[in-house]
Amino acid sequence: MKIFDEEILNLLILFIGCMLGIVVSFLCIALSIDILVWMLTGAFDLTKADVLKTIKIGFVIGTFTGAVFVIARLFKLKGF
């Protein structure tokens, strides 16, 4: 039973890591685009609503990505 618990914990860490990685990368992309627009126009328009929308989109895409990785690991596909 201990090996099963360890495997579930590893899959949970993989899932959470995928979700957080996608969210952080989406936030970095949004920030870098806003910085480029700020440098070109002189107006910095990053609002709280934009950040929350980016986080929501990142969590949805990260959830799908994490689920695919977890399922691939469970089926022991090559490369995962």
mmCIF file of the N, C-alpha and C atoms, coordinates in Angstrom:
data_MODEL
# 
_entry.id   MODEL 
# 
loop_
_atom_site.group_PDB 
_atom_site.id 
_atom_site.type_symbol 
_atom_site.label_atom_id 
_atom_site.label_alt_id 
_atom_site.label_comp_id 
_atom_site.label_asym_id 
_atom_site.label_entity_id 
_atom_site.label_seq_id 
_atom_site.pdbx_PDB_ins_code 
_atom_site.Cartn_x 
_atom_site.Cartn_y 
_atom_site.Cartn_z 
_atom_site.occupancy 
_atom_site.B_iso_or_equiv 
_atom_site.pdbx_formal_charge 
_atom_site.auth_seq_id 
_atom_site.auth_comp_id 
_atom_site.auth_asym_id 
_atom_site.auth_atom_id 
_atom_site.pdbx_PDB_model_num 
ATOM 1   N N  . MET A 1 1  ? 0.819  -1.197 0.000   1.00 0.00 ? 1  MET A N  1 
ATOM 2   C CA . MET A 1 1  ? 0.000  0.000  0.000   1.00 0.00 ? 1  MET A CA 1 
ATOM 3   C C  . MET A 1 1  ? 0.858  1.254  0.000   1.00 0.00 ? 1  MET A C  1 
ATOM 4   N N  . LYS A 1 2  ? 2.038  1.171  0.595   1.00 0.00 ? 2  LYS A N  1 
ATOM 5   C CA . LYS A 1 2  ? 2.898  2.345  0.668   1.00 0.00 ? 2  LYS A CA 1 
ATOM 6   C C  . LYS A 1 2  ? 3.384  2.770  -0.720  1.00 0.00 ? 2  LYS A C  1 
ATOM 7   N N  . ILE A 1 3  ? 3.670  1.811  -1.596  1.00 0.00 ? 3  ILE A N  1 
ATOM 8   C CA . ILE A 1 3  ? 4.121  2.136  -2.945  1.00 0.00 ? 3  ILE A CA 1 
ATOM 9   C C  . ILE A 1 3  ? 3.006  2.847  -3.705  1.00 0.00 ? 3  ILE A C  1 
ATOM 10  N N  . PHE A 1 4  ? 1.751  2.409  -3.500  1.00 0.00 ? 4  PHE A N  1 
ATOM 11  C CA . PHE A 1 4  ? 0.608  3.039  -4.156  1.00 0.00 ? 4  PHE A CA 1 
ATOM 12  C C  . PHE A 1 4  ? 0.457  4.482  -3.694  1.00 0.00 ? 4  PHE A C  1 
ATOM 13  N N  . ASP A 1 5  ? 0.600  4.731  -2.397  1.00 0.00 ? 5  ASP A N  1 
ATOM 14  C CA . ASP A 1 5  ? 0.497  6.093  -1.871  1.00 0.00 ? 5  ASP A CA 1 
ATOM 15  C C  . ASP A 1 5  ? 1.606  6.987  -2.415  1.00 0.00 ? 5  ASP A C  1 
ATOM 16  N N  . GLU A 1 6  ? 2.786  6.439  -2.535  1.00 0.00 ? 6  GLU A N  1 
ATOM 17  C CA . GLU A 1 6  ? 3.909  7.207  -3.069  1.00 0.00 ? 6  GLU A CA 1 
ATOM 18  C C  . GLU A 1 6  ? 3.672  7.559  -4.542  1.00 0.00 ? 6  GLU A C  1 
ATOM 19  N N  . GLU A 1 7  ? 3.119  6.615  -5.292  1.00 0.00 ? 7  GLU A N  1 
ATOM 20  C CA . GLU A 1 7  ? 2.823  6.867  -6.711  1.00 0.00 ? 7  GLU A CA 1 
ATOM 21  C C  . GLU A 1 7  ? 1.746  7.947  -6.856  1.00 0.00 ? 7  GLU A C  1 
ATOM 22  N N  . ILE A 1 8  ? 0.716  7.893  -6.022  1.00 0.00 ? 8  ILE A N  1 
ATOM 23  C CA . ILE A 1 8  ? -0.340 8.910  -6.058  1.00 0.00 ? 8  ILE A CA 1 
ATOM 24  C C  . ILE A 1 8  ? 0.231  10.276 -5.693  1.00 0.00 ? 8  ILE A C  1 
ATOM 25  N N  . LEU A 1 9  ? 1.097  10.339 -4.706  1.00 0.00 ? 9  LEU A N  1 
ATOM 26  C CA . LEU A 1 9  ? 1.722  11.597 -4.324  1.00 0.00 ? 9  LEU A CA 1 
ATOM 27  C C  . LEU A 1 9  ? 2.576  12.158 -5.459  1.00 0.00 ? 9  LEU A C  1 
ATOM 28  N N  . ASN A 1 10 ? 3.318  11.300 -6.137  1.00 0.00 ? 10 ASN A N  1 
ATOM 29  C CA . ASN A 1 10 ? 4.130  11.746 -7.271  1.00 0.00 ? 10 ASN A CA 1 
ATOM 30  C C  . ASN A 1 10 ? 3.250  12.291 -8.392  1.00 0.00 ? 10 ASN A C  1 
ATOM 31  N N  . LEU A 1 11 ? 2.122  11.630 -8.653  1.00 0.00 ? 11 LEU A N  1 
ATOM 32  C CA . LEU A 1 11 ? 1.214  12.108 -9.694  1.00 0.00 ? 11 LEU A CA 1 
ATOM 33  C C  . LEU A 1 11 ? 0.567  13.430 -9.298  1.00 0.00 ? 11 LEU A C  1 
ATOM 34  N N  . LEU A 1 12 ? 0.246  13.584 -8.017  1.00 0.00 ? 12 LEU A N  1 
ATOM 35  C CA . LEU A 1 12 ? -0.339 14.834 -7.543  1.00 0.00 ? 12 LEU A CA 1 
ATOM 36  C C  . LEU A 1 12 ? 0.660  15.986 -7.660  1.00 0.00 ? 12 LEU A C  1 
ATOM 37  N N  . ILE A 1 13 ? 1.904  15.726 -7.324  1.00 0.00 ? 13 ILE A N  1 
ATOM 38  C CA . ILE A 1 13 ? 2.949  16.745 -7.464  1.00 0.00 ? 13 ILE A CA 1 
ATOM 39  C C  . ILE A 1 13 ? 3.139  17.108 -8.927  1.00 0.00 ? 13 ILE A C  1 
ATOM 40  N N  . LEU A 1 14 ? 3.101  16.116 -9.814  1.00 0.00 ? 14 LEU A N  1 
ATOM 41  C CA . LEU A 1 14 ? 3.219  16.379 -11.250 1.00 0.00 ? 14 LEU A CA 1 
ATOM 42  C C  . LEU A 1 14 ? 2.057  17.235 -11.740 1.00 0.00 ? 14 LEU A C  1 
ATOM 43  N N  . PHE A 1 15 ? 0.858  16.922 -11.308 1.00 0.00 ? 15 PHE A N  1 
ATOM 44  C CA . PHE A 1 15 ? -0.335 17.669 -11.716 1.00 0.00 ? 15 PHE A CA 1 
ATOM 45  C C  . PHE A 1 15 ? -0.268 19.123 -11.244 1.00 0.00 ? 15 PHE A C  1 
ATOM 46  N N  . ILE A 1 16 ? 0.052  19.326 -9.980  1.00 0.00 ? 16 ILE A N  1 
ATOM 47  C CA . ILE A 1 16 ? 0.138  20.684 -9.427  1.00 0.00 ? 16 ILE A CA 1 
ATOM 48  C C  . ILE A 1 16 ? 1.287  21.453 -10.073 1.00 0.00 ? 16 ILE A C  1 
ATOM 49  N N  . GLY A 1 17 ? 2.394  20.780 -10.327 1.00 0.00 ? 17 GLY A N  1 
ATOM 50  C CA . GLY A 1 17 ? 3.516  21.425 -10.999 1.00 0.00 ? 17 GLY A CA 1 
ATOM 51  C C  . GLY A 1 17 ? 3.164  21.883 -12.404 1.00 0.00 ? 17 GLY A C  1 
ATOM 52  N N  . CYS A 1 18 ? 2.424  21.064 -13.125 1.00 0.00 ? 18 CYS A N  1 
ATOM 53  C CA . CYS A 1 18 ? 1.984  21.465 -14.477 1.00 0.00 ? 18 CYS A CA 1 
ATOM 54  C C  . CYS A 1 18 ? 1.071  22.675 -14.401 1.00 0.00 ? 18 CYS A C  1 
ATOM 55  N N  . MET A 1 19 ? 0.120  22.645 -13.477 1.00 0.00 ? 19 MET A N  1 
ATOM 56  C CA . MET A 1 19 ? -0.815 23.769 -13.362 1.00 0.00 ? 19 MET A CA 1 
ATOM 57  C C  . MET A 1 19 ? -0.079 25.064 -13.020 1.00 0.00 ? 19 MET A C  1 
ATOM 58  N N  . LEU A 1 20 ? 0.757  25.022 -12.007 1.00 0.00 ? 20 LEU A N  1 
ATOM 59  C CA . LEU A 1 20 ? 1.459  26.232 -11.587 1.00 0.00 ? 20 LEU A CA 1 
ATOM 60  C C  . LEU A 1 20 ? 2.461  26.713 -12.632 1.00 0.00 ? 20 LEU A C  1 
ATOM 61  N N  . GLY A 1 21 ? 3.095  25.791 -13.327 1.00 0.00 ? 21 GLY A N  1 
ATOM 62  C CA . GLY A 1 21 ? 4.033  26.174 -14.375 1.00 0.00 ? 21 GLY A CA 1 
ATOM 63  C C  . GLY A 1 21 ? 3.355  26.911 -15.512 1.00 0.00 ? 21 GLY A C  1 
ATOM 64  N N  . ILE A 1 22 ? 2.195  26.430 -15.920 1.00 0.00 ? 22 ILE A N  1 
ATOM 65  C CA . ILE A 1 22 ? 1.455  27.087 -16.998 1.00 0.00 ? 22 ILE A CA 1 
ATOM 66  C C  . ILE A 1 22 ? 0.982  28.465 -16.533 1.00 0.00 ? 22 ILE A C  1 
ATOM 67  N N  . VAL A 1 23 ? 0.487  28.561 -15.298 1.00 0.00 ? 23 VAL A N  1 
ATOM 68  C CA . VAL A 1 23 ? 0.003  29.855 -14.788 1.00 0.00 ? 23 VAL A CA 1 
ATOM 69  C C  . VAL A 1 23 ? 1.138  30.870 -14.725 1.00 0.00 ? 23 VAL A C  1 
ATOM 70  N N  . VAL A 1 24 ? 2.276  30.466 -14.222 1.00 0.00 ? 24 VAL A N  1 
ATOM 71  C CA . VAL A 1 24 ? 3.420  31.382 -14.120 1.00 0.00 ? 24 VAL A CA 1 
ATOM 72  C C  . VAL A 1 24 ? 3.898  31.809 -15.513 1.00 0.00 ? 24 VAL A C  1 
ATOM 73  N N  . SER A 1 25 ? 3.933  30.874 -16.448 1.00 0.00 ? 25 SER A N  1 
ATOM 74  C CA . SER A 1 25 ? 4.378  31.245 -17.795 1.00 0.00 ? 25 SER A CA 1 
ATOM 75  C C  . SER A 1 25 ? 3.382  32.190 -18.462 1.00 0.00 ? 25 SER A C  1 
ATOM 76  N N  . PHE A 1 26 ? 2.067  31.974 -18.253 1.00 0.00 ? 26 PHE A N  1 
ATOM 77  C CA . PHE A 1 26 ? 1.073  32.889 -18.820 1.00 0.00 ? 26 PHE A CA 1 
ATOM 78  C C  . PHE A 1 26 ? 1.191  34.281 -18.197 1.00 0.00 ? 26 PHE A C  1 
ATOM 79  N N  . LEU A 1 27 ? 1.437  34.341 -16.889 1.00 0.00 ? 27 LEU A N  1 
ATOM 80  C CA . LEU A 1 27 ? 1.603  35.645 -16.249 1.00 0.00 ? 27 LEU A CA 1 
ATOM 81  C C  . LEU A 1 27 ? 2.850  36.361 -16.758 1.00 0.00 ? 27 LEU A C  1 
ATOM 82  N N  . CYS A 1 28 ? 3.927  35.627 -16.973 1.00 0.00 ? 28 CYS A N  1 
ATOM 83  C CA . CYS A 1 28 ? 5.146  36.234 -17.509 1.00 0.00 ? 28 CYS A CA 1 
ATOM 84  C C  . CYS A 1 28 ? 4.919  36.750 -18.928 1.00 0.00 ? 28 CYS A C  1 
ATOM 85  N N  . ILE A 1 29 ? 4.184  35.999 -19.735 1.00 0.00 ? 29 ILE A N  1 
ATOM 86  C CA . ILE A 1 29 ? 3.886  36.437 -21.097 1.00 0.00 ? 29 ILE A CA 1 
ATOM 87  C C  . ILE A 1 29 ? 3.046  37.712 -21.064 1.00 0.00 ? 29 ILE A C  1 
ATOM 88  N N  . ALA A 1 30 ? 2.000  37.724 -20.219 1.00 0.00 ? 30 ALA A N  1 
ATOM 89  C CA . ALA A 1 30 ? 1.136  38.909 -20.133 1.00 0.00 ? 30 ALA A CA 1 
ATOM 90  C C  . ALA A 1 30 ? 1.922  40.127 -19.655 1.00 0.00 ? 30 ALA A C  1 
ATOM 91  N N  . LEU A 1 31 ? 2.792  39.934 -18.674 1.00 0.00 ? 31 LEU A N  1 
ATOM 92  C CA . LEU A 1 31 ? 3.589  41.043 -18.167 1.00 0.00 ? 31 LEU A CA 1 
ATOM 93  C C  . LEU A 1 31 ? 4.581  41.554 -19.212 1.00 0.00 ? 31 LEU A C  1 
ATOM 94  N N  . SER A 1 32 ? 5.221  40.643 -19.922 1.00 0.00 ? 32 SER A N  1 
ATOM 95  C CA . SER A 1 32 ? 6.199  41.083 -20.923 1.00 0.00 ? 32 SER A CA 1 
ATOM 96  C C  . SER A 1 32 ? 5.519  41.817 -22.082 1.00 0.00 ? 32 SER A C  1 
ATOM 97  N N  . ILE A 1 33 ? 4.345  41.351 -22.491 1.00 0.00 ? 33 ILE A N  1 
ATOM 98  C CA . ILE A 1 33 ? 3.621  42.062 -23.550 1.00 0.00 ? 33 ILE A CA 1 
ATOM 99  C C  . ILE A 1 33 ? 3.201  43.441 -23.065 1.00 0.00 ? 33 ILE A C  1 
ATOM 100 N N  . ASP A 1 34 ? 2.716  43.535 -21.829 1.00 0.00 ? 34 ASP A N  1 
ATOM 101 C CA . ASP A 1 34 ? 2.338  44.850 -21.300 1.00 0.00 ? 34 ASP A CA 1 
ATOM 102 C C  . ASP A 1 34 ? 3.541  45.777 -21.154 1.00 0.00 ? 34 ASP A C  1 
ATOM 103 N N  . ILE A 1 35 ? 4.698  45.244 -20.813 1.00 0.00 ? 35 ILE A N  1 
ATOM 104 C CA . ILE A 1 35 ? 5.902  46.072 -20.714 1.00 0.00 ? 35 ILE A CA 1 
ATOM 105 C C  . ILE A 1 35 ? 6.304  46.576 -22.097 1.00 0.00 ? 35 ILE A C  1 
ATOM 106 N N  . LEU A 1 36 ? 6.186  45.714 -23.111 1.00 0.00 ? 36 LEU A N  1 
ATOM 107 C CA . LEU A 1 36 ? 6.494  46.164 -24.471 1.00 0.00 ? 36 LEU A CA 1 
ATOM 108 C C  . LEU A 1 36 ? 5.537  47.260 -24.929 1.00 0.00 ? 36 LEU A C  1 
ATOM 109 N N  . VAL A 1 37 ? 4.252  47.103 -24.635 1.00 0.00 ? 37 VAL A N  1 
ATOM 110 C CA . VAL A 1 37 ? 3.273  48.135 -24.995 1.00 0.00 ? 37 VAL A CA 1 
ATOM 111 C C  . VAL A 1 37 ? 3.568  49.415 -24.222 1.00 0.00 ? 37 VAL A C  1 
ATOM 112 N N  . TRP A 1 38 ? 3.963  49.289 -22.957 1.00 0.00 ? 38 TRP A N  1 
ATOM 113 C CA . TRP A 1 38 ? 4.301  50.457 -22.140 1.00 0.00 ? 38 TRP A CA 1 
ATOM 114 C C  . TRP A 1 38 ? 5.502  51.203 -22.717 1.00 0.00 ? 38 TRP A C  1 
ATOM 115 N N  . MET A 1 39 ? 6.498  50.433 -23.188 1.00 0.00 ? 39 MET A N  1 
ATOM 116 C CA . MET A 1 39 ? 7.677  51.072 -23.769 1.00 0.00 ? 39 MET A CA 1 
ATOM 117 C C  . MET A 1 39 ? 7.343  51.764 -25.089 1.00 0.00 ? 39 MET A C  1 
ATOM 118 N N  . LEU A 1 40 ? 6.398  51.226 -25.840 1.00 0.00 ? 40 LEU A N  1 
ATOM 119 C CA . LEU A 1 40 ? 6.050  51.820 -27.129 1.00 0.00 ? 40 LEU A CA 1 
ATOM 120 C C  . LEU A 1 40 ? 5.102  53.007 -27.002 1.00 0.00 ? 40 LEU A C  1 
ATOM 121 N N  . THR A 1 41 ? 4.107  52.883 -26.105 1.00 0.00 ? 41 THR A N  1 
ATOM 122 C CA . THR A 1 41 ? 3.075  53.921 -26.028 1.00 0.00 ? 41 THR A CA 1 
ATOM 123 C C  . THR A 1 41 ? 3.211  54.829 -24.818 1.00 0.00 ? 41 THR A C  1 
ATOM 124 N N  . GLY A 1 42 ? 3.840  54.365 -23.782 1.00 0.00 ? 42 GLY A N  1 
ATOM 125 C CA . GLY A 1 42 ? 3.981  55.167 -22.574 1.00 0.00 ? 42 GLY A CA 1 
ATOM 126 C C  . GLY A 1 42 ? 2.844  54.960 -21.586 1.00 0.00 ? 42 GLY A C  1 
ATOM 127 N N  . ALA A 1 43 ? 1.930  54.050 -21.877 1.00 0.00 ? 43 ALA A N  1 
ATOM 128 C CA . ALA A 1 43 ? 0.803  53.790 -20.973 1.00 0.00 ? 43 ALA A CA 1 
ATOM 129 C C  . ALA A 1 43 ? 0.866  52.344 -20.499 1.00 0.00 ? 43 ALA A C  1 
ATOM 130 N N  . PHE A 1 44 ? 0.901  52.166 -19.195 1.00 0.00 ? 44 PHE A N  1 
ATOM 131 C CA . PHE A 1 44 ? 0.938  50.823 -18.601 1.00 0.00 ? 44 PHE A CA 1 
ATOM 132 C C  . PHE A 1 44 ? -0.480 50.462 -18.172 1.00 0.00 ? 44 PHE A C  1 
ATOM 133 N N  . ASP A 1 45 ? -1.099 49.522 -18.875 1.00 0.00 ? 45 ASP A N  1 
ATOM 134 C CA . ASP A 1 45 ? -2.511 49.211 -18.662 1.00 0.00 ? 45 ASP A CA 1 
ATOM 135 C C  . ASP A 1 45 ? -2.745 47.802 -18.118 1.00 0.00 ? 45 ASP A C  1 
ATOM 136 N N  . LEU A 1 46 ? -1.922 47.332 -17.235 1.00 0.00 ? 46 LEU A N  1 
ATOM 137 C CA . LEU A 1 46 ? -2.126 46.012 -16.641 1.00 0.00 ? 46 LEU A CA 1 
ATOM 138 C C  . LEU A 1 46 ? -3.049 46.172 -15.437 1.00 0.00 ? 46 LEU A C  1 
ATOM 139 N N  . THR A 1 47 ? -4.277 45.687 -15.566 1.00 0.00 ? 47 THR A N  1 
ATOM 140 C CA . THR A 1 47 ? -5.258 45.827 -14.496 1.00 0.00 ? 47 THR A CA 1 
ATOM 141 C C  . THR A 1 47 ? -5.407 44.515 -13.737 1.00 0.00 ? 47 THR A C  1 
ATOM 142 N N  . LYS A 1 48 ? -6.061 44.605 -12.597 1.00 0.00 ? 48 LYS A N  1 
ATOM 143 C CA . LYS A 1 48 ? -6.310 43.424 -11.781 1.00 0.00 ? 48 LYS A CA 1 
ATOM 144 C C  . LYS A 1 48 ? -7.197 42.425 -12.528 1.00 0.00 ? 48 LYS A C  1 
ATOM 145 N N  . ALA A 1 49 ? -8.153 42.937 -13.297 1.00 0.00 ? 49 ALA A N  1 
ATOM 146 C CA . ALA A 1 49 ? -9.045 42.064 -14.064 1.00 0.00 ? 49 ALA A CA 1 
ATOM 147 C C  . ALA A 1 49 ? -8.270 41.284 -15.122 1.00 0.00 ? 49 ALA A C  1 
ATOM 148 N N  . ASP A 1 50 ? -7.297 41.938 -15.760 1.00 0.00 ? 50 ASP A N  1 
ATOM 149 C CA . ASP A 1 50 ? -6.476 41.246 -16.761 1.00 0.00 ? 50 ASP A CA 1 
ATOM 150 C C  . ASP A 1 50 ? -5.635 40.147 -16.120 1.00 0.00 ? 50 ASP A C  1 
ATOM 151 N N  . VAL A 1 51 ? -5.090 40.428 -14.961 1.00 0.00 ? 51 VAL A N  1 
ATOM 152 C CA . VAL A 1 51 ? -4.278 39.440 -14.259 1.00 0.00 ? 51 VAL A CA 1 
ATOM 153 C C  . VAL A 1 51 ? -5.141 38.250 -13.836 1.00 0.00 ? 51 VAL A C  1 
ATOM 154 N N  . LEU A 1 52 ? -6.321 38.513 -13.308 1.00 0.00 ? 52 LEU A N  1 
ATOM 155 C CA . LEU A 1 52 ? -7.205 37.417 -12.890 1.00 0.00 ? 52 LEU A CA 1 
ATOM 156 C C  . LEU A 1 52 ? -7.666 36.587 -14.079 1.00 0.00 ? 52 LEU A C  1 
ATOM 157 N N  . LYS A 1 53 ? -7.944 37.242 -15.202 1.00 0.00 ? 53 LYS A N  1 
ATOM 158 C CA . LYS A 1 53 ? -8.346 36.507 -16.406 1.00 0.00 ? 53 LYS A CA 1 
ATOM 159 C C  . LYS A 1 53 ? -7.204 35.629 -16.902 1.00 0.00 ? 53 LYS A C  1 
ATOM 160 N N  . THR A 1 54 ? -5.986 36.135 -16.849 1.00 0.00 ? 54 THR A N  1 
ATOM 161 C CA . THR A 1 54 ? -4.821 35.354 -17.261 1.00 0.00 ? 54 THR A CA 1 
ATOM 162 C C  . THR A 1 54 ? -4.607 34.163 -16.338 1.00 0.00 ? 54 THR A C  1 
ATOM 163 N N  . ILE A 1 55 ? -4.811 34.362 -15.041 1.00 0.00 ? 55 ILE A N  1 
ATOM 164 C CA . ILE A 1 55 ? -4.673 33.261 -14.085 1.00 0.00 ? 55 ILE A CA 1 
ATOM 165 C C  . ILE A 1 55 ? -5.724 32.192 -14.339 1.00 0.00 ? 55 ILE A C  1 
ATOM 166 N N  . LYS A 1 56 ? -6.968 32.600 -14.597 1.00 0.00 ? 56 LYS A N  1 
ATOM 167 C CA . LYS A 1 56 ? -8.027 31.632 -14.871 1.00 0.00 ? 56 LYS A CA 1 
ATOM 168 C C  . LYS A 1 56 ? -7.729 30.823 -16.125 1.00 0.00 ? 56 LYS A C  1 
ATOM 169 N N  . ILE A 1 57 ? -7.309 31.492 -17.182 1.00 0.00 ? 57 ILE A N  1 
ATOM 170 C CA . ILE A 1 57 ? -6.973 30.788 -18.420 1.00 0.00 ? 57 ILE A CA 1 
ATOM 171 C C  . ILE A 1 57 ? -5.799 29.838 -18.180 1.00 0.00 ? 57 ILE A C  1 
ATOM 172 N N  . GLY A 1 58 ? -4.812 30.281 -17.426 1.00 0.00 ? 58 GLY A N  1 
ATOM 173 C CA . GLY A 1 58 ? -3.663 29.435 -17.116 1.00 0.00 ? 58 GLY A CA 1 
ATOM 174 C C  . GLY A 1 58 ? -4.050 28.200 -16.319 1.00 0.00 ? 58 GLY A C  1 
ATOM 175 N N  . PHE A 1 59 ? -4.960 28.362 -15.353 1.00 0.00 ? 59 PHE A N  1 
ATOM 176 C CA . PHE A 1 59 ? -5.391 27.206 -14.573 1.00 0.00 ? 59 PHE A CA 1 
ATOM 177 C C  . PHE A 1 59 ? -6.165 26.210 -15.419 1.00 0.00 ? 59 PHE A C  1 
ATOM 178 N N  . VAL A 1 60 ? -6.991 26.685 -16.341 1.00 0.00 ? 60 VAL A N  1 
ATOM 179 C CA . VAL A 1 60 ? -7.743 25.768 -17.198 1.00 0.00 ? 60 VAL A CA 1 
ATOM 180 C C  . VAL A 1 60 ? -6.798 24.985 -18.105 1.00 0.00 ? 60 VAL A C  1 
ATOM 181 N N  . ILE A 1 61 ? -5.889 25.681 -18.771 1.00 0.00 ? 61 ILE A N  1 
ATOM 182 C CA . ILE A 1 61 ? -4.949 25.004 -19.663 1.00 0.00 ? 61 ILE A CA 1 
ATOM 183 C C  . ILE A 1 61 ? -3.989 24.127 -18.863 1.00 0.00 ? 61 ILE A C  1 
ATOM 184 N N  . GLY A 1 62 ? -3.567 24.590 -17.692 1.00 0.00 ? 62 GLY A N  1 
ATOM 185 C CA . GLY A 1 62 ? -2.700 23.784 -16.841 1.00 0.00 ? 62 GLY A CA 1 
ATOM 186 C C  . GLY A 1 62 ? -3.378 22.535 -16.328 1.00 0.00 ? 62 GLY A C  1 
ATOM 187 N N  . THR A 1 63 ? -4.679 22.620 -16.057 1.00 0.00 ? 63 THR A N  1 
ATOM 188 C CA . THR A 1 63 ? -5.428 21.443 -15.621 1.00 0.00 ? 63 THR A CA 1 
ATOM 189 C C  . THR A 1 63 ? -5.481 20.395 -16.721 1.00 0.00 ? 63 THR A C  1 
ATOM 190 N N  . PHE A 1 64 ? -5.752 20.825 -17.937 1.00 0.00 ? 64 PHE A N  1 
ATOM 191 C CA . PHE A 1 64 ? -5.772 19.878 -19.059 1.00 0.00 ? 64 PHE A CA 1 
ATOM 192 C C  . PHE A 1 64 ? -4.393 19.265 -19.285 1.00 0.00 ? 64 PHE A C  1 
ATOM 193 N N  . THR A 1 65 ? -3.372 20.082 -19.242 1.00 0.00 ? 65 THR A N  1 
ATOM 194 C CA . THR A 1 65 ? -2.012 19.587 -19.447 1.00 0.00 ? 65 THR A CA 1 
ATOM 195 C C  . THR A 1 65 ? -1.613 18.613 -18.337 1.00 0.00 ? 65 THR A C  1 
ATOM 196 N N  . GLY A 1 66 ? -1.903 18.970 -17.094 1.00 0.00 ? 66 GLY A N  1 
ATOM 197 C CA . GLY A 1 66 ? -1.587 18.090 -15.973 1.00 0.00 ? 66 GLY A CA 1 
ATOM 198 C C  . GLY A 1 66 ? -2.340 16.778 -16.042 1.00 0.00 ? 66 GLY A C  1 
ATOM 199 N N  . ALA A 1 67 ? -3.611 16.844 -16.450 1.00 0.00 ? 67 ALA A N  1 
ATOM 200 C CA . ALA A 1 67 ? -4.408 15.618 -16.562 1.00 0.00 ? 67 ALA A CA 1 
ATOM 201 C C  . ALA A 1 67 ? -3.838 14.696 -17.635 1.00 0.00 ? 67 ALA A C  1 
ATOM 202 N N  . VAL A 1 68 ? -3.397 15.270 -18.746 1.00 0.00 ? 68 VAL A N  1 
ATOM 203 C CA . VAL A 1 68 ? -2.804 14.455 -19.810 1.00 0.00 ? 68 VAL A CA 1 
ATOM 204 C C  . VAL A 1 68 ? -1.516 13.799 -19.326 1.00 0.00 ? 68 VAL A C  1 
ATOM 205 N N  . PHE A 1 69 ? -0.684 14.539 -18.614 1.00 0.00 ? 69 PHE A N  1 
ATOM 206 C CA . PHE A 1 69 ? 0.556  13.960 -18.097 1.00 0.00 ? 69 PHE A CA 1 
ATOM 207 C C  . PHE A 1 69 ? 0.276  12.858 -17.083 1.00 0.00 ? 69 PHE A C  1 
ATOM 208 N N  . VAL A 1 70 ? -0.697 13.076 -16.204 1.00 0.00 ? 70 VAL A N  1 
ATOM 209 C CA . VAL A 1 70 ? -1.021 12.069 -15.189 1.00 0.00 ? 70 VAL A CA 1 
ATOM 210 C C  . VAL A 1 70 ? -1.577 10.809 -15.850 1.00 0.00 ? 70 VAL A C  1 
ATOM 211 N N  . ILE A 1 71 ? -2.468 10.975 -16.803 1.00 0.00 ? 71 ILE A N  1 
ATOM 212 C CA . ILE A 1 71 ? -3.040 9.813  -17.492 1.00 0.00 ? 71 ILE A CA 1 
ATOM 213 C C  . ILE A 1 71 ? -1.959 9.060  -18.266 1.00 0.00 ? 71 ILE A C  1 
ATOM 214 N N  . ALA A 1 72 ? -1.060 9.800  -18.905 1.00 0.00 ? 72 ALA A N  1 
ATOM 215 C CA . ALA A 1 72 ? 0.031  9.162  -19.632 1.00 0.00 ? 72 ALA A CA 1 
ATOM 216 C C  . ALA A 1 72 ? 0.938  8.388  -18.681 1.00 0.00 ? 72 ALA A C  1 
ATOM 217 N N  . ARG A 1 73 ? 1.179  8.923  -17.504 1.00 0.00 ? 73 ARG A N  1 
ATOM 218 C CA . ARG A 1 73 ? 1.986  8.212  -16.512 1.00 0.00 ? 73 ARG A CA 1 
ATOM 219 C C  . ARG A 1 73 ? 1.274  6.961  -16.006 1.00 0.00 ? 73 ARG A C  1 
ATOM 220 N N  . LEU A 1 74 ? -0.049 7.058  -15.798 1.00 0.00 ? 74 LEU A N  1 
ATOM 221 C CA . LEU A 1 74 ? -0.801 5.907  -15.314 1.00 0.00 ? 74 LEU A CA 1 
ATOM 222 C C  . LEU A 1 74 ? -0.812 4.776  -16.337 1.00 0.00 ? 74 LEU A C  1 
ATOM 223 N N  . PHE A 1 75 ? -0.900 5.110  -17.621 1.00 0.00 ? 75 PHE A N  1 
ATOM 224 C CA . PHE A 1 75 ? -0.893 4.101  -18.666 1.00 0.00 ? 75 PHE A CA 1 
ATOM 225 C C  . PHE A 1 75 ? 0.515  3.684  -19.064 1.00 0.00 ? 75 PHE A C  1 
ATOM 226 N N  . LYS A 1 76 ? 1.517  4.262  -18.410 1.00 0.00 ? 76 LYS A N  1 
ATOM 227 C CA . LYS A 1 76 ? 2.929  3.944  -18.625 1.00 0.00 ? 76 LYS A CA 1 
ATOM 228 C C  . LYS A 1 76 ? 3.326  4.071  -20.098 1.00 0.00 ? 76 LYS A C  1 
ATOM 229 N N  . LEU A 1 77 ? 2.920  5.208  -20.696 1.00 0.00 ? 77 LEU A N  1 
ATOM 230 C CA . LEU A 1 77 ? 3.304  5.483  -22.077 1.00 0.00 ? 77 LEU A CA 1 
ATOM 231 C C  . LEU A 1 77 ? 4.782  5.839  -22.144 1.00 0.00 ? 77 LEU A C  1 
ATOM 232 N N  . LYS A 1 78 ? 5.402  5.521  -23.270 1.00 0.00 ? 78 LYS A N  1 
ATOM 233 C CA . LYS A 1 78 ? 6.822  5.811  -23.434 1.00 0.00 ? 78 LYS A CA 1 
ATOM 234 C C  . LYS A 1 78 ? 7.042  7.317  -23.428 1.00 0.00 ? 78 LYS A C  1 
ATOM 235 N N  . GLY A 1 79 ? 8.074  7.781  -22.757 1.00 0.00 ? 79 GLY A N  1 
ATOM 236 C CA . GLY A 1 79 ? 8.409  9.184  -22.710 1.00 0.00 ? 79 GLY A CA 1 
ATOM 237 C C  . GLY A 1 79 ? 7.811  9.928  -21.530 1.00 0.00 ? 79 GLY A C  1 
ATOM 238 N N  . PHE A 1 80 ? 6.976  9.281  -20.747 1.00 0.00 ? 80 PHE A N  1 
ATOM 239 C CA . PHE A 1 80 ? 6.379  9.930  -19.600 1.00 0.00 ? 80 PHE A CA 1 
ATOM 240 C C  . PHE A 1 80 ? 6.820  9.199  -18.362 1.00 0.00 ? 80 PHE A C  1 
# 
